[in-house]
Amino acid sequence: MSVVRTSKAGQSGPVTIACIYRATADLDAPLNKLIAALQKCYDQHFLPVWGYPVRLYIATRARPSDWQLVFFDDATQAGVLGYHALTKDGQPAASVFVKSTEAVEQSVSVVTSHELFEMVIDPVANLWAQTADGTEYAYEVSDAVEEDTFPVDGIQMSNFLHPSWFEPFEHPKGTKFDHLGLLKAPFTMTKGGYSVVKTKQRVKQVFGSKAKEKRFAQEDRHGHRSEYRKPRGKGLMIPVPTRPKAKKSK
């Protein structure tokens, strides 16, 4: 008998996620091919490890009860259209910024799988794993290995962490801490990864290498999940256009 677990956001059964394309830029693969590969990747690789089923579908508009994975050109466009970390109906929403991603020579498919994996496990970006010394690591399941990829039907997908990575104790020999088996212990990173860390309520990023830190600094981080983890007023939120003040009538 198969068992369907409850999703992290309290919704029974598979989470239904609308994939909405608002960008004008071209993808590195047709949208239908990308979403089909993403569903296959999730079902065959991610689901057996984490256990939360999802169903992706392409739409121009999501049902109120559905989560959203939305493609924009950049964070400014998302602000204009009123998209943030949650939909107006209180459902989780993840954003992929196509032009911003391509501007730093990253793969849109890798970023999309990254955002999907992380949204499912921590929908509102508020979970942390605590180490023995009290340091807290954000429950972001792709950041620490985000530049390591694997193909699904010829489309590159993001590597991802296993639950063991977030467990602050010694594990048996042979334990996998990420899908590709690159890491050897909890709370470690590959050279192309980074982690969001909180110590004494101060949130910062730590990097797997100096080269990664340099590449990270070149990215437009507005609207990224990690920015919502920072104290109020400190994160780079999706910019909201300011309306011009109405002129006073004489």
VOGU-3710 file (C-alpha; in Angstrom, 3 decimals, decimal comma):
1> msvvrtskag> 0,000/0,000/0,000  1,390/3,417/-0,966  1,370/6,180/1,620  0,802/9,813/0,678  2,278/12,145/3,248  0,930/15,529/4,215  2,702/18,455/2,611  4,768/20,903/4,614  2,127/23,606/4,239  -0,641/21,522/5,748
11> qsgpvtiaci> -2,327/20,471/2,518  -3,270/16,769/2,227  -2,059/14,760/-0,747  0,117/15,961/-3,618  0,697/19,698/-3,768  -0,475/21,137/-7,082  1,855/23,794/-8,491  0,977/26,105/-11,368  3,952/26,941/-13,601  3,286/30,389/-15,049
21> yratadldap> 5,474/32,080/-17,662  5,440/35,879/-17,346  8,892/36,477/-18,862  9,616/37,782/-22,341  13,077/36,188/-22,582  13,549/32,826/-24,258  14,288/29,723/-22,176  17,172/27,345/-22,894  14,499/24,651/-23,497  10,786/24,859/-24,445
31> lnkliaalqk> 8,604/25,402/-21,367  6,643/22,168/-21,811  9,851/20,151/-22,137  11,361/21,884/-19,095  8,315/21,243/-16,891  8,062/17,594/-18,036  11,731/17,029/-17,192  11,270/18,836/-13,883  8,339/16,568/-12,944  10,353/13,479/-13,909
41> cydqhflpvw> 13,351/14,696/-11,918  11,177/15,355/-8,891  9,386/11,991/-9,041  12,449/9,846/-9,712  15,120/11,609/-7,662  13,724/14,061/-5,104  10,496/12,380/-3,996  12,105/9,076/-2,846  14,412/11,058/-0,536  12,102/13,730/0,872
51> gypvrlyiat> 8,664/12,168/0,434  6,411/15,079/-0,529  4,585/14,525/-3,846  3,809/17,427/-6,160  2,035/17,798/-9,495  3,249/20,492/-11,881  1,101/21,976/-14,621  1,509/24,871/-17,049  -1,049/27,640/-16,714  -1,642/31,310/-17,342
61> rarpsdwqlv> -3,413/31,616/-14,000  -3,333/29,459/-10,877  -6,286/28,219/-8,899  -6,524/29,903/-5,457  -5,550/26,691/-3,629  -2,460/26,030/-5,761  1,145/26,924/-5,186  2,962/28,826/-7,933  6,277/28,624/-9,777  6,450/31,827/-11,802
71> ffddatqagv> 8,967/32,882/-14,455  9,754/36,597/-14,717  12,368/38,564/-16,624  13,653/40,081/-13,363  12,598/41,095/-9,861  11,331/44,480/-11,033  8,773/42,798/-13,301  7,652/40,631/-10,366  7,146/43,754/-8,269  5,087/45,418/-10,978
81> lgyhaltkdg> 2,842/42,346/-11,194  2,547/42,091/-7,417  4,271/38,738/-6,827  6,043/37,947/-3,548  6,843/34,900/-1,404  3,155/34,119/-0,871  0,218/34,548/-3,224  -2,680/36,804/-2,280  -4,484/33,622/-1,177  -1,635/32,710/1,196
91> qpaasvfvks> -0,106/29,925/-0,916  3,673/29,576/-1,392  5,135/31,019/-4,584  8,635/30,653/-6,019  10,086/33,005/-8,619  12,583/32,315/-11,395  14,138/35,420/-12,973  15,069/34,443/-16,524  16,970/37,514/-17,719  18,763/37,913/-14,377
101> teaveqsvsv> 19,765/34,241/-14,430  21,061/34,360/-17,984  22,927/37,613/-17,292  25,249/35,775/-14,881  25,524/32,776/-17,242  23,483/30,417/-15,082  21,083/27,756/-16,343  17,375/28,547/-16,011  16,541/24,835/-15,651  18,994/24,457/-12,771
111> vtshelfemv> 17,600/27,531/-11,003  14,041/26,299/-11,564  14,694/22,884/-10,024  16,580/24,584/-7,179  13,612/26,835/-6,379  11,102/23,998/-6,646  13,032/21,718/-4,276  13,462/24,451/-1,696  9,884/25,720/-1,826  8,488/22,221/-1,219
121> idpvanlwaq> 10,613/21,514/1,861  10,372/24,974/3,441  7,451/26,820/1,791  7,734/30,086/3,715  11,516/30,081/4,306  11,440/29,965/8,099  12,961/26,591/9,061  16,450/26,275/10,588  18,653/23,344/11,676  20,760/23,871/14,780
131> tadgteyaye> 24,306/22,567/15,210  25,866/21,508/18,515  27,305/24,988/19,143  23,979/26,723/18,530  24,690/27,938/15,004  21,617/27,643/12,793  21,628/26,676/9,117  18,714/27,595/6,872  16,660/24,665/5,557  17,601/25,398/1,954
141> vsdaveedtf> 18,109/22,071/0,206  20,065/23,243/-2,848  22,200/26,212/-1,773  25,141/24,194/-0,424  25,503/22,310/-3,720  23,812/24,712/-6,131  26,446/24,662/-8,887  26,555/20,857/-9,084  24,072/19,453/-11,581  22,831/16,263/-13,239
151> pvdgiqmsnf> 20,831/15,697/-16,446  17,237/14,531/-16,813  16,191/13,995/-20,436  19,079/16,181/-21,521  18,124/19,088/-19,232  20,374/19,986/-16,315  18,868/19,904/-12,806  20,218/21,114/-9,473  21,894/18,783/-7,014  20,129/18,758/-3,630
161> lhpswfepfe> 20,817/17,889/-0,003  19,528/14,863/1,883  17,865/15,148/5,331  21,080/13,794/6,889  22,850/17,061/5,991  20,697/18,888/8,548  21,336/16,372/11,379  24,063/17,503/13,847  25,476/14,130/14,815  27,888/11,513/13,509
171> hpkgtkfdhl> 26,434/9,323/10,785  27,276/5,758/9,750  29,929/5,294/7,101  28,458/5,536/3,619  25,665/7,983/4,539  24,757/10,259/1,628  24,426/13,947/2,407  23,493/15,062/-1,105  22,033/13,460/-4,210  25,321/13,258/-6,114
181> gllkapftmt> 27,277/12,007/-3,093  29,782/14,868/-3,120  29,591/15,860/0,565  30,992/13,807/3,446  29,437/15,466/6,506  26,515/17,651/7,649  26,711/21,431/7,177  29,451/21,258/4,525  29,445/22,718/1,014  30,940/22,099/-2,389
191> kggysvvktk> 33,136/24,842/-3,839  30,184/26,140/-5,827  27,818/26,247/-2,874  26,912/28,542/-0,007  24,804/28,437/3,150  22,631/30,920/5,008  23,750/30,866/8,643  22,316/32,503/11,752  24,391/33,183/14,868  23,036/35,264/17,751
201> qrvkqvfgsk> 20,138/36,331/15,500  22,558/37,675/12,876  22,002/36,184/9,416  24,832/35,920/6,906  26,046/33,823/3,975  29,077/31,546/4,124  30,654/30,282/0,918  32,312/27,116/-0,323  35,082/29,118/-2,010  36,284/32,653/-2,678
211> akekrfaqed> 35,351/32,198/-6,334  31,776/31,386/-5,317  31,622/34,439/-3,065  32,735/36,604/-6,013  30,095/35,110/-8,338  27,447/35,490/-5,643  28,216/39,209/-5,326  27,483/39,685/-9,042  23,935/38,310/-8,778  20,787/40,349/-8,354
221> rhghrseyrk> 19,512/38,898/-5,076  16,202/40,795/-4,934  13,373/38,389/-4,164  15,621/35,415/-3,453  14,378/33,106/-0,694  17,422/33,782/1,475  16,573/37,486/1,581  13,279/36,704/3,339  15,239/35,036/6,146  16,986/38,242/7,112
231> prgkglmipv> 15,585/40,516/9,852  12,815/42,839/8,721  14,228/45,682/6,671  17,560/43,941/5,977  16,675/41,669/3,052  16,494/42,579/-0,628  12,775/42,218/-1,240  11,079/42,257/-4,625  10,810/45,991/-5,382  7,321/47,428/-5,241
241> ptrpkakksk> 6,727/50,403/-7,562  5,961/53,628/-5,762  2,867/55,436/-6,921  3,247/59,137/-7,650  1,651/61,345/-5,042  -1,619/62,863/-6,096  -1,468/66,592/-6,703  -3,469/68,694/-4,324  -6,298/70,552/-5,976  -6,100/74,294/-5,678
//
